[in-house]
């Protein structure tokens, strides 16, 4: 791969000085529910509680604070699904620099409104972060505004790396650091800071499997663009790794793993219920990896929770999805004769398993139905996989034909 300009440990340390008094000094949070799985201490790195709701202010402030007066006068521009937008907007507000942000069409309302609330001008540009980035680059070329890249810049990577310094300082006995990964800026910065001082610590990046550009890129030895992405983790849905972080990740990161959509949803649910932390899907990816494959991570483990900016409506869907993934929510469709008492008999069977019925729906108009048949869709809360299996068993035992589950 072509050499690129890479930050050093000294650059990360200088970034840490610039960020003093700007970012919040957040304590690590213990996670016994994860520690029990891995057999040792697990600490959550709660960047979801950071200023503007994610780690992004670190890199954004580090770059903007070093601009000349003439550059600041032209303003800055960014492209983001939300977290980087807010980080740049807050940094610009603190430094008195005008901020313009291009966001994908599907950016969630809370992220859009928060970005505007920090004083940025927001425009929409296409379906993905990559199309928004193209618009931001065009705006930069037309107006002279400095592009603050979400991950592919020397100063941004150095700023994100300050989190690595904090992890070592707060958890000196750490053996594994697990990091949510999109374009690679956070992973590269954290790996640089950690490996420069403690090469014995294992650093693992985690991507959503339906938006994972790094595995194929690392195999090829150069950044390769994905042709499609489809993940709820919009904050790490990046189609192509950045050249600057890729060079560092290729040299210093020990492993990249992927997690499924159901694993991400389950992690969001567990972080909410057990850690009392509101975390967006992208920010829960590292937690999802440890939950899914606890034996793959040696404790003591630091798990980065990278962001907490999530739309409330999306959160409702994720929680239900997460409950289903954890065996605590079941949607089942059965076909019965359309006659009085059929529903009562079905619900009596559900009652015998002590499950809680949430919603019931009748469908009498499916072309596959006979005139005397009806499909009943029942949504049920259960206490876990064991009760879920018990309920399905009772339905089958009672003679019901289960069409979907």
ZAKOL-213125 format. One record per residue (C-alpha): z negated, y negated, x negated; residue number from 1. Coordinates in steps of 0.2 Angstrom, whole numbers, plus 5000, padded with zeros to 4 digits. Layout:
REM residues N
     Z     Y     X    k
     Z     Y     X  NUM
...
REM end
This chain:
REM residues 405
     Z     Y     X    k
  5000  5000  5000    1
  5004  4982  4994    2
  4989  4974  4986    3
  4980  4961  4997    4
  4967  4948  4993    5
  4950  4956  4997    6
  4933  4948  4997    7
  4920  4954  4986    8
  4901  4956  4988    9
  4898  4939  4981   10
  4910  4932  4995   11
  4899  4941  5008   12
  4883  4934  5000   13
  4890  4917  5001   14
  4895  4919  5019   15
  4877  4924  5023   16
  4871  4908  5016   17
  4883  4898  5027   18
  4877  4908  5042   19
  4859  4904  5039   20
  4852  4896  5055   21
  4868  4899  5064   22
  4867  4917  5069   23
  4852  4925  5077   24
  4840  4936  5066   25
  4839  4951  5077   26
  4827  4966  5074   27
  4834  4984  5074   28
  4829  4994  5090   29
  4823  5011  5089   30
  4832  5025  5099   31
  4821  5040  5101   32
  4833  5047  5114   33
  4846  5048  5100   34
  4833  5053  5086   35
  4829  5068  5096   36
  4847  5074  5096   37
  4850  5071  5077   38
  4833  5076  5071   39
  4828  5060  5063   40
  4827  5041  5065   41
  4841  5031  5073   42
  4841  5012  5074   43
  4852  5002  5085   44
  4860  4986  5077   45
  4859  4975  5092   46
  4874  4963  5089   47
  4876  4963  5108   48
  4862  4951  5108   49
  4870  4940  5095   50
  4875  4922  5099   51
  4890  4923  5110   52
  4887  4941  5114   53
  4894  4950  5098   54
  4896  4950  5080   55
  4912  4939  5080   56
  4903  4923  5077   57
  4900  4928  5059   58
  4918  4929  5053   59
  4924  4915  5064   60
  4910  4902  5058   61
  4913  4908  5040   62
  4931  4904  5040   63
  4930  4888  5050   64
  4916  4881  5040   65
  4927  4881  5024   66
  4942  4872  5032   67
  4946  4855  5025   68
  4944  4839  5035   69
  4962  4838  5037   70
  4963  4856  5043   71
  4949  4853  5055   72
  4957  4838  5062   73
  4972  4849  5068   74
  4960  4861  5077   75
  4960  4880  5076   76
  4968  4894  5087   77
  4963  4912  5091   78
  4969  4927  5100   79
  4956  4938  5109   80
  4952  4949  5124   81
  4935  4939  5124   82
  4922  4942  5110   83
  4932  4934  5096   84
  4937  4920  5108   85
  4919  4916  5111   86
  4914  4918  5093   87
  4928  4905  5088   88
  4923  4894  5103   89
  4905  4893  5098   90
  4909  4891  5079   91
  4921  4877  5084   92
  4908  4868  5095   93
  4895  4869  5081   94
  4907  4862  5068   95
  4916  4849  5080   96
  4933  4857  5079   97
  4945  4859  5094   98
  4948  4877  5099   99
  4963  4884  5108  100
  4962  4903  5113  101
  4976  4914  5119  102
  4970  4929  5129  103
  4978  4944  5137  104
  4982  4943  5155  105
  4969  4956  5159  106
  4954  4948  5150  107
  4939  4949  5161  108
  4933  4934  5170  109
  4915  4933  5162  110
  4924  4932  5145  111
  4936  4919  5150  112
  4923  4908  5158  113
  4911  4909  5144  114
  4925  4904  5132  115
  4929  4889  5142  116
  4911  4885  5144  117
  4910  4884  5125  118
  4923  4870  5126  119
  4939  4880  5121  120
  4956  4878  5130  121
  4961  4895  5136  122
  4979  4901  5139  123
  4985  4919  5145  124
  4999  4927  5135  125
  5005  4945  5140  126
  4997  4961  5142  127
  4988  4965  5125  128
  4979  4957  5111  129
  4995  4959  5101  130
  5005  4948  5113  131
  4991  4935  5113  132
  4991  4935  5094  133
  5010  4932  5094  134
  5007  4917  5105  135
  4993  4911  5094  136
  5004  4912  5079  137
  5018  4902  5088  138
  5005  4889  5093  139
  4999  4888  5075  140
  5016  4886  5068  141
  5021  4872  5081  142
  5005  4862  5080  143
  4997  4865  5063  144
  4981  4872  5071  145
  4973  4885  5059  146
  4974  4903  5065  147
  4957  4911  5065  148
  4963  4929  5065  149
  4951  4942  5074  150
  4950  4953  5059  151
  4964  4951  5046  152
  4958  4937  5035  153
  4948  4936  5019  154
  4934  4925  5026  155
  4933  4934  5043  156
  4930  4950  5034  157
  4917  4942  5022  158
  4908  4935  5037  159
  4907  4951  5046  160
  4901  4959  5031  161
  4885  4950  5032  162
  4879  4962  5045  163
  4880  4976  5032  164
  4868  4966  5021  165
  4856  4964  5035  166
  4857  4983  5039  167
  4852  4987  5021  168
  4838  4974  5021  169
  4831  4980  5037  170
  4833  4999  5035  171
  4833  5002  5016  172
  4831  5021  5019  173
  4847  5022  5030  174
  4859  5037  5025  175
  4873  5034  5039  176
  4880  5018  5046  177
  4891  5020  5062  178
  4902  5006  5066  179
  4913  5002  5082  180
  4931  4999  5075  181
  4947  4990  5082  182
  4957  4980  5069  183
  4944  4985  5056  184
  4936  4968  5052  185
  4918  4973  5055  186
  4920  4990  5048  187
  4928  4984  5032  188
  4915  4970  5030  189
  4901  4982  5033  190
  4908  4995  5021  191
  4911  4982  5008  192
  4893  4975  5008  193
  4885  4992  5009  194
  4896  5002  4997  195
  4895  4988  4984  196
  4876  4990  4983  197
  4873  5008  4990  198
  4888  5019  4988  199
  4877  5034  4993  200
  4877  5028  5011  201
  4890  5036  5022  202
  4900  5023  5033  203
  4909  5030  5048  204
  4921  5020  5059  205
  4923  5024  5078  206
  4938  5021  5088  207
  4942  5025  5106  208
  4954  5040  5106  209
  4966  5031  5118  210
  4967  5016  5106  211
  4965  5023  5089  212
  4977  5016  5076  213
  4967  5020  5060  214
  4969  5039  5059  215
  4988  5039  5058  216
  4988  5024  5048  217
  4976  5031  5035  218
  4986  5047  5034  219
  5002  5037  5031  220
  4994  5026  5018  221
  4999  5010  5027  222
  4995  5001  5044  223
  5005  5009  5058  224
  5007  5001  5076  225
  5003  5012  5091  226
  5016  5013  5104  227
  5004  5014  5119  228
  4985  5011  5122  229
  4975  5014  5138  230
  4956  5012  5135  231
  4942  5003  5144  232
  4936  4998  5127  233
  4947  4982  5127  234
  4937  4974  5113  235
  4943  4988  5101  236
  4960  4991  5108  237
  4970  4985  5093  238
  4988  4992  5091  239
  4989  4990  5072  240
  4976  4988  5058  241
  4975  4972  5048  242
  4981  4973  5030  243
  4965  4965  5023  244
  4953  4977  5032  245
  4964  4992  5030  246
  4964  4991  5011  247
  4945  4991  5011  248
  4943  5004  5025  249
  4955  5016  5015  250
  4945  5014  4999  251
  4927  5013  5005  252
  4925  5021  5023  253
  4920  5039  5023  254
  4927  5044  5039  255
  4935  5038  5055  256
  4931  5047  5072  257
  4937  5045  5089  258
  4928  5046  5106  259
  4934  5049  5124  260
  4933  5037  5139  261
  4920  5048  5147  262
  4910  5048  5131  263
  4911  5029  5130  264
  4906  5028  5148  265
  4891  5039  5145  266
  4885  5029  5130  267
  4886  5013  5141  268
  4875  5021  5154  269
  4863  5028  5141  270
  4861  5011  5132  271
  4858  5003  5149  272
  4845  5016  5155  273
  4836  5021  5139  274
  4838  5006  5127  275
  4838  4993  5141  276
  4854  4985  5133  277
  4869  4979  5142  278
  4883  4984  5131  279
  4902  4983  5134  280
  4913  4999  5131  281
  4919  4993  5114  282
  4902  4990  5109  283
  4896  5007  5114  284
  4909  5017  5104  285
  4897  5020  5089  286
  4883  5026  5101  287
  4896  5037  5110  288
  4901  5046  5093  289
  4882  5050  5089  290
  4879  5056  5107  291
  4895  5067  5107  292
  4893  5075  5090  293
  4875  5072  5084  294
  4876  5086  5070  295
  4889  5076  5062  296
  4878  5061  5057  297
  4864  5062  5044  298
  4848  5052  5048  299
  4841  5040  5046  300
  4856  5032  5055  301
  4860  5014  5059  302
  4872  5013  5075  303
  4880  4996  5077  304
  4881  4990  5095  305
  4894  4977  5092  306
  4896  4968  5109  307
  4888  4965  5126  308
  4901  4955  5136  309
  4906  4965  5151  310
  4913  4961  5168  311
  4901  4966  5182  312
  4914  4975  5192  313
  4920  4985  5177  314
  4902  4989  5173  315
  4899  4996  5191  316
  4914  5008  5188  317
  4909  5012  5170  318
  4891  5017  5176  319
  4898  5028  5190  320
  4911  5036  5177  321
  4896  5038  5165  322
  4886  5047  5178  323
  4900  5059  5182  324
  4902  5062  5163  325
  4883  5066  5162  326
  4884  5078  5177  327
  4874  5066  5188  328
  4888  5061  5200  329
  4900  5072  5209  330
  4915  5069  5220  331
  4920  5084  5230  332
  4934  5087  5242  333
  4933  5101  5254  334
  4945  5107  5269  335
  4937  5112  5285  336
  4941  5114  5303  337
  4941  5098  5313  338
  4928  5102  5326  339
  4911  5096  5331  340
  4897  5101  5319  341
  4909  5104  5303  342
  4902  5088  5294  343
  4884  5093  5299  344
  4886  5110  5292  345
  4893  5103  5276  346
  4879  5091  5274  347
  4866  5105  5277  348
  4873  5114  5262  349
  4872  5099  5251  350
  4854  5096  5257  351
  4849  5113  5252  352
  4853  5108  5234  353
  4842  5092  5236  354
  4857  5081  5230  355
  4859  5063  5237  356
  4875  5059  5247  357
  4881  5042  5243  358
  4897  5041  5253  359
  4908  5052  5265  360
  4926  5050  5269  361
  4937  5059  5281  362
  4956  5062  5279  363
  4966  5069  5294  364
  4983  5063  5289  365
  4988  5073  5273  366
  5005  5081  5275  367
  4997  5097  5269  368
  4984  5098  5283  369
  4986  5108  5299  370
  4983  5099  5315  371
  4966  5107  5317  372
  4960  5103  5299  373
  4952  5089  5290  374
  4948  5085  5272  375
  4930  5078  5269  376
  4927  5069  5253  377
  4909  5068  5248  378
  4901  5058  5234  379
  4885  5065  5228  380
  4871  5060  5215  381
  4863  5074  5206  382
  4849  5075  5193  383
  4861  5083  5180  384
  4873  5096  5176  385
  4861  5110  5182  386
  4859  5103  5199  387
  4878  5099  5200  388
  4882  5117  5196  389
  4870  5123  5209  390
  4878  5112  5222  391
  4895  5118  5219  392
  4889  5136  5219  393
  4881  5134  5236  394
  4897  5126  5243  395
  4907  5141  5237  396
  4894  5153  5243  397
  4895  5145  5260  398
  4914  5148  5260  399
  4920  5131  5257  400
  4937  5129  5249  401
  4934  5115  5235  402
  4950  5106  5232  403
  4945  5093  5220  404
  4929  5089  5210  405
REM end
